[in-house]
Amino acid sequence: CVSGVRQAQWLTKTKLVEGLPPAVQGIMDNPALGLQELEERAKHLVSHARLWDTAEVAPRREQYCPVLFENLMHICRLMSGKYPSLSKRMLARNCRIAATWERESILLQVRGLSGILMNSMTPIPPVASKEEILATKEHVLETFYPIAPTIDLQEVNVYKELNDTGQCFRDGYPYSHPHTLFFLESANVCTDRFRPEQLRAKMLMFAFGNALAKAKAVHGNDPKVLEQPVVVQSIGTDGQLFQFMVFQLNTTDLVSNDGVKNLVWIDSDQNLYERAQCVPEVKKRVVTKPAGISGFQPDTFKKFLALYLHGTV
């Protein structure tokens, strides 16, 4: 099977780096930010989403996943008291994106609803240096011969080559820079949700699409290595397991495998908590598993918060 992040890397001419970039890791590790002081509040709001925000014995994923997201965003917004520039953000829901590019001899397009998009008045600075960008010239992209890397893509007749950032970035809109995409895989039936690998591929394609559409809006359609790379982040979750991504568009010259590549940092399969026990488990009149959240992972919460703060702190 070709589908997944490996395929998305080829389609977007991107080199993968495991883990989060140093700029984000530095925010997590900075004691002056006081992120650890918010851990208890985060654990409380996880319990609110999983255990208390319903009259049902066990809330469904389609209910608790969006509630958990809103709770985490609420904690993030509390940081605007310390960093007022964080208030210069806006969430756009049901925002459409269209981006078209040529890869080898194939015309490709990513198009559709790009999750929940947080926009900012200022762009995220590049996370890779010029030296690191130039070093990507040596990176060899994986091929899938004899399988075509487009084998499972939908073929359509394209009558107009769109590069459209949607209603979010019309002329004069003050929050004109894409910051972070959020994908909530909240379907209650497992088969209706993207698997983690599929979700990461979707996150990469839409982060790339938003970055490419923004770059073409600013720099035009001529293929080029960007003097100022475009950075777009992405976070995906099913309400428990989180995927974190930082994408940097270094070039819009995507036809060949040669030259500068784009970069993506991915931190995969991070649990926010291990288990949510909605009702206590009782055996022979003895409570063997009390109700509550177990195995809360503060580092996963810090990664969510660090990506929110990235570009401001």
Residue pairs with C-beta under 8 A, 6 or more apart in sequence:
2 144
2 147
2 149
2 151
2 152
3 152
3 198
3 201
4 197
4 198
4 200
4 201
5 16
5 197
5 200
5 201
5 204
5 266
6 142
6 144
7 144
7 149
7 201
8 14
8 200
8 201
8 204
8 205
8 208
9 15
9 16
9 141
9 142
9 204
9 264
10 103
10 141
10 142
10 143
10 144
10 149
11 103
11 108
11 149
11 150
11 205
12 204
12 205
12 208
12 254
12 262
13 103
13 141
13 251
13 254
13 257
13 261
13 262
14 204
14 208
14 247
14 261
14 262
14 263
14 264
15 136
15 139
15 141
15 261
15 262
15 263
15 264
16 264
16 266
17 263
17 264
17 265
17 266
18 265
18 266
18 267
19 25
19 265
19 266
19 267
20 28
20 244
20 246
20 265
20 267
20 303
20 306
21 127
21 128
21 246
21 265
22 127
23 125
23 127
23 310
24 127
24 246
24 265
24 303
24 306
24 307
24 310
25 306
27 33
27 35
27 306
27 309
27 310
27 313
28 35
28 299
28 302
28 303
28 306
30 313
33 309
33 313
35 302
35 305
35 306
36 298
36 302
38 75
38 78
38 301
38 305
39 296
39 298
39 301
41 75
42 72
42 75
42 296
42 298
42 301
43 293
43 296
45 68
45 71
45 72
45 74
45 75
46 68
46 71
46 272
46 273
46 276
46 293
46 296
47 292
47 293
48 67
48 71
49 59
49 64
49 67
49 68
49 71
49 239
50 59
50 64
50 68
50 239
50 273
50 276
50 278
50 293
51 59
51 276
51 278
51 291
51 292
51 293
53 59
53 63
53 64
53 67
54 63
54 64
57 278
57 279
58 278
58 279
59 278
60 188
61 186
61 187
61 188
61 238
61 239
62 186
62 187
62 188
64 239
65 184
65 185
65 186
65 237
65 238
65 239
66 184
66 186
68 237
68 239
68 272
69 116
69 182
69 184
69 237
72 301
72 304
72 305
73 91
73 308
75 305
76 86
76 304
76 305
76 308
76 309
77 86
79 86
79 305
79 308
79 309
80 86
80 87
83 309
83 312
83 313
85 122
85 312
86 308
86 309
86 312
88 120
88 121
88 122
88 174
88 175
89 118
89 119
89 120
89 121
89 175
89 179
90 118
90 119
90 120
90 175
91 116
91 117
91 118
91 119
92 116
92 117
92 118
92 119
92 166
92 167
92 168
93 116
93 117
94 113
95 113
95 114
95 117
95 166
95 167
95 168
96 111
96 112
96 113
96 114
96 164
96 166
96 167
97 110
97 111
97 112
97 113
97 114
97 164
97 165
97 166
97 206
97 209
97 210
97 213
98 109
98 110
98 111
98 162
98 163
98 164
98 166
98 209
98 213
99 109
99 110
99 111
99 162
99 163
99 164
99 208
99 209
99 210
99 212
99 213
99 216
100 107
100 108
100 109
100 158
100 161
100 162
100 163
101 107
101 108
101 109
101 212
101 252
101 254
102 108
102 254
102 255
103 254
103 255
104 255
104 256
104 257
106 150
107 158
107 161
108 150
108 153
109 158
109 161
109 162
110 205
110 206
110 208
110 209
111 162
111 209
114 166
114 181
114 206
114 209
114 210
115 181
115 182
115 183
115 184
115 206
115 234
116 181
116 182
116 183
116 184
117 168
117 178
117 179
117 180
117 181
117 182
117 210
118 179
118 180
118 181
118 182
118 308
119 168
119 169
119 175
119 176
119 177
119 178
119 179
120 175
120 177
120 178
120 179
120 311
121 174
121 175
121 176
121 177
122 177
122 311
123 177
123 228
123 230
123 231
123 311
124 177
124 179
124 231
124 232
124 233
124 310
124 311
125 231
125 311
126 133
126 228
126 229
126 231
126 248
127 231
127 246
127 248
127 263
127 265
128 229
128 248
128 250
128 263
132 263
133 225
133 229
133 250
133 260
133 263
134 260
136 250
136 260
136 261
136 262
136 263
137 258
137 259
137 260
137 261
139 261
140 257
141 257
141 261
143 149
163 212
163 213
163 216
163 217
163 221
164 213
165 178
165 210
165 213
165 214
165 217
168 175
168 178
169 176
169 178
169 214
169 217
177 214
178 210
178 211
178 214
178 232
179 232
179 233
179 311
180 232
180 233
180 234
180 235
180 307
180 308
181 203
181 206
181 207
181 210
181 232
181 233
181 234
181 235
182 234
182 235
182 236
183 199
183 202
183 203
183 206
183 234
183 235
183 236
183 237
184 236
184 237
184 238
184 239
185 193
185 194
185 199
185 236
185 237
185 238
186 193
186 238
186 239
187 193
193 238
194 202
196 241
196 243
196 268
196 269
199 236
199 243
200 236
200 243
200 245
200 266
200 268
202 236
203 234
203 235
203 236
203 243
203 245
204 234
204 245
204 247
204 264
204 266
206 234
207 232
207 233
207 234
207 245
207 247
207 264
208 232
208 247
208 249
208 262
210 232
211 230
211 231
211 232
211 247
211 248
211 249
212 230
212 249
212 252
214 230
214 232
215 226
215 230
215 249
215 252
216 252
219 226
219 252
222 252
223 251
223 252
223 253
223 254
223 255
224 251
224 252
224 253
225 250
225 251
225 253
225 259
225 260
226 249
226 250
226 251
226 252
229 248
229 249
229 250
230 248
230 249
231 246
231 247
231 248
231 249
231 311
232 247
232 249
233 244
233 245
233 246
233 247
233 307
233 310
234 243
234 244
234 245
234 246
234 247
235 242
235 243
235 244
235 245
235 304
235 307
236 242
236 243
236 245
237 243
237 272
240 271
240 272
240 273
240 276
241 269
241 270
241 271
241 272
242 270
242 271
242 272
242 300
242 303
242 304
243 266
243 267
243 268
243 269
243 270
244 266
244 267
244 270
244 303
244 304
244 307
245 264
245 265
245 266
245 267
246 264
246 265
246 307
246 310
247 262
247 263
247 264
247 265
248 262
248 263
248 264
249 262
250 260
250 261
250 262
250 263
251 259
251 260
251 261
251 262
253 259
253 260
267 303
270 297
270 299
270 300
270 303
271 295
271 297
271 300
272 296
272 297
272 300
272 301
273 293
273 294
273 295
273 296
273 297
274 294
274 295
274 296
274 297
275 293
275 294
275 295
276 292
276 293
276 294
277 289
277 290
277 291
277 292
277 293
277 294
278 291
279 291
280 287
280 289
280 290
280 291
281 287
281 288
281 289
282 288
